[in-house]
Amino acid sequence: MKFIYLMLPILVSLSGCNQSDSDNNIEVYISTGELQCQDNGLSISLTKSYLQEAGIEVKAESCGNLILVDFPSVCGGGTGKLHVFTIHENHSQTAENIGFTIPDSTVGGGDYAKVECSD
C-alpha cells in the first residue's frame, strides 16, 4: 500500500511532461511565384518538397495571401500568393536559409491570411 502512495506523486508529476508538441510548432511561408495574368505559380507539393529535402517534417500545409502589401493590378506583377507550412520551431533557421519566411509575431494577426488552396 505504501508503494502506491509513493508512486502516485511520481505519476502525477510525469503527466505534466506529456505536453502537446504543437506548442513548439511555427508557421513559415514562401511565395508561389505566381504573376498576374499568368497561371505560373509553383504547386504546394513542390514548395513542400523544399522543406522535406532539407530534412524538415511538415506537420500541416495551407495557402495564403500577403495582407500588408498592396499589389497594383498589372499583368506580370506579383500576386502575394503563398504556401504556408507548419513545422517544428527547431527547424526555423533551416527553413529561412532555404527561402521561407517566418511571420512577424509582433504584427497583430500576422502578415498573411490563410485561404483555400486551388492547386
Buried (B, 14 or more C-beta within 10 A) or exposed (E): EEEEEEEEEEEEEEEEEEEEEEEEEBBBBBBBBBBEEEEEBBEBEEBBEBBEEBEBEBEEBBBBBBEEEEEEEEEEEBBBBBBBBBBBEEBBEBBEEEEBBBBEEEEEEBBBBBEEBEB
